Amino acid sequence: METIYYIVDSIDGDYANLVRTDMESFDRKLVARALLPAGIDVGTKLKYEMFEYEVVE
């Protein structure tokens, strides 16, 4: 399974826009906040692996 790194670019209500940091991409991924770890904010770094998001330092 592939590991993908994101950063929270913006939050709009119940959704967050994520941008990949492990490759050059200008596409944003819209994800329901219910699928993300609690307490995320703009600038939070996330790791996506095995269908789960995890906050990384």
MODELLER restraints for C-alpha pairs under 7 A, 6 or more apart:
rsr = mdl.restraints
at = mdl.atoms
rsr.add(forms.Gaussian(group=physical.xy_distance, feature=features.Distance(at['CA:1:A'], at['CA:50:A']), mean=6.45, stdev=0.5))
rsr.add(forms.Gaussian(group=physical.xy_distance, feature=features.Distance(at['CA:2:A'], at['CA:49:A']), mean=6.50, stdev=0.5))
rsr.add(forms.Gaussian(group=physical.xy_distance, feature=features.Distance(at['CA:3:A'], at['CA:47:A']), mean=6.90, stdev=0.5))
rsr.add(forms.Gaussian(group=physical.xy_distance, feature=features.Distance(at['CA:3:A'], at['CA:48:A']), mean=5.74, stdev=0.5))
rsr.add(forms.Gaussian(group=physical.xy_distance, feature=features.Distance(at['CA:3:A'], at['CA:49:A']), mean=4.90, stdev=0.5))
rsr.add(forms.Gaussian(group=physical.xy_distance, feature=features.Distance(at['CA:4:A'], at['CA:22:A']), mean=6.80, stdev=0.5))
rsr.add(forms.Gaussian(group=physical.xy_distance, feature=features.Distance(at['CA:4:A'], at['CA:47:A']), mean=5.84, stdev=0.5))
rsr.add(forms.Gaussian(group=physical.xy_distance, feature=features.Distance(at['CA:4:A'], at['CA:48:A']), mean=5.10, stdev=0.5))
rsr.add(forms.Gaussian(group=physical.xy_distance, feature=features.Distance(at['CA:4:A'], at['CA:49:A']), mean=6.72, stdev=0.5))
rsr.add(forms.Gaussian(group=physical.xy_distance, feature=features.Distance(at['CA:5:A'], at['CA:20:A']), mean=5.74, stdev=0.5))
rsr.add(forms.Gaussian(group=physical.xy_distance, feature=features.Distance(at['CA:5:A'], at['CA:21:A']), mean=5.59, stdev=0.5))
rsr.add(forms.Gaussian(group=physical.xy_distance, feature=features.Distance(at['CA:5:A'], at['CA:22:A']), mean=5.72, stdev=0.5))
rsr.add(forms.Gaussian(group=physical.xy_distance, feature=features.Distance(at['CA:5:A'], at['CA:46:A']), mean=5.76, stdev=0.5))
rsr.add(forms.Gaussian(group=physical.xy_distance, feature=features.Distance(at['CA:5:A'], at['CA:47:A']), mean=4.61, stdev=0.5))
rsr.add(forms.Gaussian(group=physical.xy_distance, feature=features.Distance(at['CA:5:A'], at['CA:48:A']), mean=6.19, stdev=0.5))
rsr.add(forms.Gaussian(group=physical.xy_distance, feature=features.Distance(at['CA:6:A'], at['CA:18:A']), mean=5.84, stdev=0.5))
rsr.add(forms.Gaussian(group=physical.xy_distance, feature=features.Distance(at['CA:6:A'], at['CA:19:A']), mean=5.25, stdev=0.5))
rsr.add(forms.Gaussian(group=physical.xy_distance, feature=features.Distance(at['CA:6:A'], at['CA:20:A']), mean=4.34, stdev=0.5))
rsr.add(forms.Gaussian(group=physical.xy_distance, feature=features.Distance(at['CA:6:A'], at['CA:21:A']), mean=5.33, stdev=0.5))
rsr.add(forms.Gaussian(group=physical.xy_distance, feature=features.Distance(at['CA:6:A'], at['CA:45:A']), mean=5.86, stdev=0.5))
rsr.add(forms.Gaussian(group=physical.xy_distance, feature=features.Distance(at['CA:6:A'], at['CA:46:A']), mean=5.09, stdev=0.5))
rsr.add(forms.Gaussian(group=physical.xy_distance, feature=features.Distance(at['CA:6:A'], at['CA:47:A']), mean=6.31, stdev=0.5))
rsr.add(forms.Gaussian(group=physical.xy_distance, feature=features.Distance(at['CA:7:A'], at['CA:18:A']), mean=5.60, stdev=0.5))
rsr.add(forms.Gaussian(group=physical.xy_distance, feature=features.Distance(at['CA:7:A'], at['CA:19:A']), mean=5.47, stdev=0.5))
rsr.add(forms.Gaussian(group=physical.xy_distance, feature=features.Distance(at['CA:7:A'], at['CA:20:A']), mean=6.57, stdev=0.5))
rsr.add(forms.Gaussian(group=physical.xy_distance, feature=features.Distance(at['CA:7:A'], at['CA:21:A']), mean=6.71, stdev=0.5))
rsr.add(forms.Gaussian(group=physical.xy_distance, feature=features.Distance(at['CA:7:A'], at['CA:43:A']), mean=5.82, stdev=0.5))
rsr.add(forms.Gaussian(group=physical.xy_distance, feature=features.Distance(at['CA:7:A'], at['CA:44:A']), mean=5.60, stdev=0.5))
rsr.add(forms.Gaussian(group=physical.xy_distance, feature=features.Distance(at['CA:7:A'], at['CA:45:A']), mean=4.44, stdev=0.5))
rsr.add(forms.Gaussian(group=physical.xy_distance, feature=features.Distance(at['CA:7:A'], at['CA:46:A']), mean=5.92, stdev=0.5))
rsr.add(forms.Gaussian(group=physical.xy_distance, feature=features.Distance(at['CA:8:A'], at['CA:16:A']), mean=6.69, stdev=0.5))
rsr.add(forms.Gaussian(group=physical.xy_distance, feature=features.Distance(at['CA:8:A'], at['CA:17:A']), mean=6.00, stdev=0.5))
rsr.add(forms.Gaussian(group=physical.xy_distance, feature=features.Distance(at['CA:8:A'], at['CA:18:A']), mean=4.70, stdev=0.5))
rsr.add(forms.Gaussian(group=physical.xy_distance, feature=features.Distance(at['CA:8:A'], at['CA:19:A']), mean=6.59, stdev=0.5))
rsr.add(forms.Gaussian(group=physical.xy_distance, feature=features.Distance(at['CA:8:A'], at['CA:41:A']), mean=6.86, stdev=0.5))
rsr.add(forms.Gaussian(group=physical.xy_distance, feature=features.Distance(at['CA:8:A'], at['CA:42:A']), mean=5.05, stdev=0.5))
rsr.add(forms.Gaussian(group=physical.xy_distance, feature=features.Distance(at['CA:8:A'], at['CA:43:A']), mean=5.14, stdev=0.5))
rsr.add(forms.Gaussian(group=physical.xy_distance, feature=features.Distance(at['CA:8:A'], at['CA:44:A']), mean=5.38, stdev=0.5))
rsr.add(forms.Gaussian(group=physical.xy_distance, feature=features.Distance(at['CA:8:A'], at['CA:45:A']), mean=6.57, stdev=0.5))
rsr.add(forms.Gaussian(group=physical.xy_distance, feature=features.Distance(at['CA:9:A'], at['CA:17:A']), mean=5.48, stdev=0.5))
rsr.add(forms.Gaussian(group=physical.xy_distance, feature=features.Distance(at['CA:9:A'], at['CA:18:A']), mean=5.49, stdev=0.5))
rsr.add(forms.Gaussian(group=physical.xy_distance, feature=features.Distance(at['CA:9:A'], at['CA:19:A']), mean=6.31, stdev=0.5))
rsr.add(forms.Gaussian(group=physical.xy_distance, feature=features.Distance(at['CA:9:A'], at['CA:42:A']), mean=5.64, stdev=0.5))
rsr.add(forms.Gaussian(group=physical.xy_distance, feature=features.Distance(at['CA:9:A'], at['CA:43:A']), mean=6.29, stdev=0.5))
rsr.add(forms.Gaussian(group=physical.xy_distance, feature=features.Distance(at['CA:10:A'], at['CA:16:A']), mean=5.80, stdev=0.5))
rsr.add(forms.Gaussian(group=physical.xy_distance, feature=features.Distance(at['CA:10:A'], at['CA:17:A']), mean=5.24, stdev=0.5))
rsr.add(forms.Gaussian(group=physical.xy_distance, feature=features.Distance(at['CA:10:A'], at['CA:42:A']), mean=5.51, stdev=0.5))
rsr.add(forms.Gaussian(group=physical.xy_distance, feature=features.Distance(at['CA:11:A'], at['CA:17:A']), mean=6.24, stdev=0.5))
rsr.add(forms.Gaussian(group=physical.xy_distance, feature=features.Distance(at['CA:11:A'], at['CA:42:A']), mean=6.78, stdev=0.5))
rsr.add(forms.Gaussian(group=physical.xy_distance, feature=features.Distance(at['CA:14:A'], at['CA:32:A']), mean=5.92, stdev=0.5))
rsr.add(forms.Gaussian(group=physical.xy_distance, feature=features.Distance(at['CA:14:A'], at['CA:33:A']), mean=5.45, stdev=0.5))
rsr.add(forms.Gaussian(group=physical.xy_distance, feature=features.Distance(at['CA:15:A'], at['CA:30:A']), mean=6.51, stdev=0.5))
rsr.add(forms.Gaussian(group=physical.xy_distance, feature=features.Distance(at['CA:15:A'], at['CA:31:A']), mean=5.53, stdev=0.5))
rsr.add(forms.Gaussian(group=physical.xy_distance, feature=features.Distance(at['CA:15:A'], at['CA:32:A']), mean=4.43, stdev=0.5))
rsr.add(forms.Gaussian(group=physical.xy_distance, feature=features.Distance(at['CA:15:A'], at['CA:33:A']), mean=5.09, stdev=0.5))
rsr.add(forms.Gaussian(group=physical.xy_distance, feature=features.Distance(at['CA:16:A'], at['CA:30:A']), mean=5.76, stdev=0.5))
rsr.add(forms.Gaussian(group=physical.xy_distance, feature=features.Distance(at['CA:16:A'], at['CA:31:A']), mean=5.40, stdev=0.5))
rsr.add(forms.Gaussian(group=physical.xy_distance, feature=features.Distance(at['CA:16:A'], at['CA:32:A']), mean=6.37, stdev=0.5))
rsr.add(forms.Gaussian(group=physical.xy_distance, feature=features.Distance(at['CA:16:A'], at['CA:33:A']), mean=6.10, stdev=0.5))
rsr.add(forms.Gaussian(group=physical.xy_distance, feature=features.Distance(at['CA:17:A'], at['CA:28:A']), mean=5.86, stdev=0.5))
rsr.add(forms.Gaussian(group=physical.xy_distance, feature=features.Distance(at['CA:17:A'], at['CA:29:A']), mean=5.48, stdev=0.5))
rsr.add(forms.Gaussian(group=physical.xy_distance, feature=features.Distance(at['CA:17:A'], at['CA:30:A']), mean=4.67, stdev=0.5))
rsr.add(forms.Gaussian(group=physical.xy_distance, feature=features.Distance(at['CA:17:A'], at['CA:31:A']), mean=6.44, stdev=0.5))
rsr.add(forms.Gaussian(group=physical.xy_distance, feature=features.Distance(at['CA:18:A'], at['CA:28:A']), mean=5.44, stdev=0.5))
rsr.add(forms.Gaussian(group=physical.xy_distance, feature=features.Distance(at['CA:18:A'], at['CA:29:A']), mean=4.99, stdev=0.5))
rsr.add(forms.Gaussian(group=physical.xy_distance, feature=features.Distance(at['CA:18:A'], at['CA:30:A']), mean=6.40, stdev=0.5))
rsr.add(forms.Gaussian(group=physical.xy_distance, feature=features.Distance(at['CA:19:A'], at['CA:27:A']), mean=6.72, stdev=0.5))
rsr.add(forms.Gaussian(group=physical.xy_distance, feature=features.Distance(at['CA:19:A'], at['CA:28:A']), mean=5.05, stdev=0.5))
rsr.add(forms.Gaussian(group=physical.xy_distance, feature=features.Distance(at['CA:19:A'], at['CA:29:A']), mean=6.46, stdev=0.5))
rsr.add(forms.Gaussian(group=physical.xy_distance, feature=features.Distance(at['CA:36:A'], at['CA:53:A']), mean=5.82, stdev=0.5))
rsr.add(forms.Gaussian(group=physical.xy_distance, feature=features.Distance(at['CA:37:A'], at['CA:53:A']), mean=6.69, stdev=0.5))
rsr.add(forms.Gaussian(group=physical.xy_distance, feature=features.Distance(at['CA:37:A'], at['CA:54:A']), mean=6.45, stdev=0.5))
rsr.add(forms.Gaussian(group=physical.xy_distance, feature=features.Distance(at['CA:45:A'], at['CA:55:A']), mean=5.85, stdev=0.5))
rsr.add(forms.Gaussian(group=physical.xy_distance, feature=features.Distance(at['CA:45:A'], at['CA:56:A']), mean=5.55, stdev=0.5))
rsr.add(forms.Gaussian(group=physical.xy_distance, feature=features.Distance(at['CA:45:A'], at['CA:57:A']), mean=6.78, stdev=0.5))
rsr.add(forms.Gaussian(group=physical.xy_distance, feature=features.Distance(at['CA:46:A'], at['CA:53:A']), mean=6.21, stdev=0.5))
rsr.add(forms.Gaussian(group=physical.xy_distance, feature=features.Distance(at['CA:46:A'], at['CA:54:A']), mean=5.40, stdev=0.5))
rsr.add(forms.Gaussian(group=physical.xy_distance, feature=features.Distance(at['CA:46:A'], at['CA:55:A']), mean=4.55, stdev=0.5))
rsr.add(forms.Gaussian(group=physical.xy_distance, feature=features.Distance(at['CA:46:A'], at['CA:56:A']), mean=5.51, stdev=0.5))
rsr.add(forms.Gaussian(group=physical.xy_distance, feature=features.Distance(at['CA:47:A'], at['CA:53:A']), mean=5.54, stdev=0.5))
rsr.add(forms.Gaussian(group=physical.xy_distance, feature=features.Distance(at['CA:47:A'], at['CA:54:A']), mean=5.14, stdev=0.5))
rsr.add(forms.Gaussian(group=physical.xy_distance, feature=features.Distance(at['CA:47:A'], at['CA:55:A']), mean=6.32, stdev=0.5))
rsr.add(forms.Gaussian(group=physical.xy_distance, feature=features.Distance(at['CA:47:A'], at['CA:56:A']), mean=6.44, stdev=0.5))
rsr.add(forms.Gaussian(group=physical.xy_distance, feature=features.Distance(at['CA:48:A'], at['CA:54:A']), mean=6.49, stdev=0.5))
